[in-house]
Amino acid sequence: MKPDLEHGLRRLREENARLRKRLDRIKELFGRYPAVLDRLRQAEKQLAESEAMFRTLAEQSPSMILISSKEAVVYANDRCEQMLGYSRNDICRPGFDLLALMAPEDREKSRAHLERLAEGEGPSAWECALMTRDGRRLFTQINGRRISFQGEQAILLVVTDITRLKRTEEQLRHILASTPAVHYVCRWDGVRWLPVFISPNLKAVFGHAPEAVLGDGEWWWKHVHPEERERVMANFKDALASGAKRYVHEYRFRKADGEWRWVHDALNIVRDDHGRPREIVGSWLDVSERRAMEEALQRQAMEAEEARQATLLMLEDLNESRARIEEAKRQWEATFDAVTEPVFVHDEEGGILRANRAYAKAAGCKIDACIGRPYWQVFPKQEGPLPSCRRAMEKGKEEREEEEVRTDDGRIWRSHAYALRDARGRPFAVHFMHDETETVQARQALAELSSNLKQLMDRNSEGIIVVDGEGRIQEANPAAIRMLEKDRDELIGSSFFGLPLAEGETEMDFRTSNQGVRRIMLRSAPGRWLGKQATFVWLHDRTEEIAAAEALRASHVKLRSALEGTIQAIATAVEARDPYTAGHQRRVAELAAAIADEMGLDLLVVEGIHLGAQCHDLGKIHIPAEILAKPTRLTKIEYELIKTHPQVGYDILKAVDFPWPVADIAHQHHERLDGSGYPQGLKGDGIRLEARIVAVADVVEAMASHRPYRAGLGMDRALAEIERGRGSIYDADAVDACLRLFRERKWAWR
């Protein structure tokens, strides 16, 4: 064997040994890559679990929950189907108009709220009537906020049914408007008593507008008759000072038209823990007819005294008195029957003496059939007299006794019993029955809602704190207590540590008890808590996720560096076997990246093209060095062997999970648009864009550079070649970008 050949084989063996070591190093580097993937999969699993937890909470919510994104509903819970009658597919289908669910009169208002939420303003809350599929109208409270859902900005809507509450309010307003008694509430502001509520029937009963009364502490005093004002004021002050909880008095009161009417003023005095009066809840009842009847009776007695003097005058006076009494009786009976709530009068034994139409309706019988029967056998049906009735009769005073009564039909009534005596001193009682069924049910529903909200707060993994208008904490859930490392008693009533309460999101560092630092994201929104203005603050601990993100970024940088080093090592290995083309892959990579950048491709794509071009000739590693360095033209067999290098490079690189199409670039960089390339004969778009760009750069660099078998042809010949094959052999956009680089931008290799 010739010495030169032995020397060449020895060099080839040494080169192969070095390449095996480098390949072993590559395998070692890529062996660490699955661990990074495992951490990524764990993060994806945690995200999926969080989404599953959200869906579980949403499906169990008593409220409707909708998520809208890009003018379409992308999520609706089961409650939407139950309350609206539309299936989830109907609501979440493309083109479904969310505003079509809303009553026509509420659409513009709702559209404005939704547009503000879409623009990032919020959260927002409003009342809106929704139309069900069968045409029913639901009154709802809608709370909305902007969220991120499945990687996109979306709007979360929580819709609560308040139809029953609305109906209760309407019934209460109807009752207050139809009852003959005017109800009012006054509060002590430290200087005077201010009216804060008065029932709307004030206008119908006394002619005064309710809005003129509210907030005017002198209005009541100015309308009491001047002759009785001193007495009324003195008795009122005595009642306040005596510690009494109830006070009843009568006086003359001026109507809006100037007429003086007698009113029966029954007021309940609400006191604080120290016995100081803070609020008065009372009612005015026009008793002018009763007073007139009493005065008539007094006049009758006087006339009867005079009648002893003259029989004819007595008879005339009696007839006149009887007429007045009959008229007063008729008026009283008409008023009695006009009351919309059940009212009845019974004697000492409980026998019904008088009942209005509302009572007969509630009892399910005619009024005449009720008279004389014990009321507990008629309505409300009980085993015997109501305890409140017995107490009132035992006291024998004009004091009210109240009691809750439940009837067999499930209704809940509030009984008000008044014990009185007739003109002969015989005791009797008056009962007013008020239907509180809807009110009690509304209170129960509100209590259940409050309980559910408390459970949501207690079980929420994020901290929730409620801060009042003075910046003091009123409520904190367990997650917030753990996050802030404070006892509940220490938190409640304390100031909010000077943390920002501006609406929106902010982050802060919180020092822990072990001198560590915890990053907390705060989201604040205004609201109401126990009837007062408050701020709700959500606390989200981002410490672990920030640490995980930093670790992931560091790992990504390290992995990217390893991949780039691997590709550089591959390029070096190829060029080490072909000294005549040393630097070819590097120069092709520079030009290909410049062409891709000139084409306006994404930075990540440009990076992938640069790295793929650095090892596009990796397959030449299996070509004998003497063929690569042959100074004369290749034979047909040698050329066919050279043409195998794209396939060999692809077979080597395809096993490596690059984030770029590195293997495809090596496989397709000799393919041509017309199918004349190799090794697969691909055409047109069947060739990857990255490979088409590298092909143009490869041709330009190869023609412009020297080869063992020829001198370099020059840049003009190289550019003329790609210009000749533009659109037929080479990618037109890549050719145009390459020509601009050299002819306009004077680009050159470094």
PyMOL commands that set and color helices and strands:
alter all, ss='L'
color gray80, all
select helices_A, chain A and resi 3-31+33-60+78-84+88-92+98-101+104-118+163-178+202-206+210-213+219-222+226-242+288-307+311-338+357-363+367-370+375-377+387-395+437-459+478-484+488-491+543-577+579-581+584-598+603-614+618-622+625-628+636-642+645-653+662-668+684-686+689-704+715-724+732-743
alter helices_A, ss='H'
color red, helices_A
select strands_A, chain A and resi 64-69+72-76+124-131+137-149+152-161+182-188+193-198+246-254+260-271+277-286+343-347+352-355+400-406+412-421+427-435+463-468+473-476+504-511+517-529+532-541
alter strands_A, ss='S'
color yellow, strands_A
deselect
rebuild
show_as cartoon
